[in-house]
Amino acid sequence: MGVRADLQARERAAVADVVASTLRHDLRNKLASVRNASFYLMRKMQKTDAWSSDARVEAFFQLIDRELAAAEEVLTRRAPVASSERPLCHAGEAAERALLEARVPEQVRVERDFRARGSVPLDVEDLALLMRCLVDNAVESMPRGGLLTVRTWDVEEGEGGVSLRVEDAGEGLAPEAYSRAFEPFYSTRPGHAGLGLNIVQRLVLRNGGRVALDGGPSGGTHVEIHFPNRPEAGGRKRTAVQEEIWGSK
């Protein structure tokens, strides 16, 4: 019960983060439009008698500029993140939590292949949330049942690390959907918020990983995530995200 409540709380926080980031992105665009309009009007006004005869005109344009700068500062500001040891967890444990929370129906057969021995640089609850988003998507793509495969393994070559993969046997996605799947609020299923894959992408990128979505030759969809080994894996060094994370395949 405690595990489920914690995952649900983290899911609500992740959804709130997506919504807030989307609003910040939209507001920045609107503020930029206001700034451009103000600059254009100011240049026009400078050529009129009102600019020199009424000091309030210039003062008002300066006020607009200051208020826009203050609003942009508020949108950019992030809460400080406390420095502590980098959390580490095992992918198999998080995957089991995700499968338990997802309540996979009987008509979906689950194939587990948990071979990873290395650690992933996330709290186990965050990794479980990430995996549960993927499992939920996979289950929903197979309403009549099918095979759900969840794998974890160690990567020895290159930069090393741990990889995870969730694969379904559903109908797959339309070609144009693959390029937009990580966008917030994008969904091909009626009644769905379209936040699951965006939450996954945010958690992966913020913790130094990579995520890819693709379809198989015989149908179905798989999401593969890789967390490379990092020299600083022993200590946590998380900085505020300066740019919004938008889906781009």
Disulfide bonds with the S-S distance in Angstrom:
none
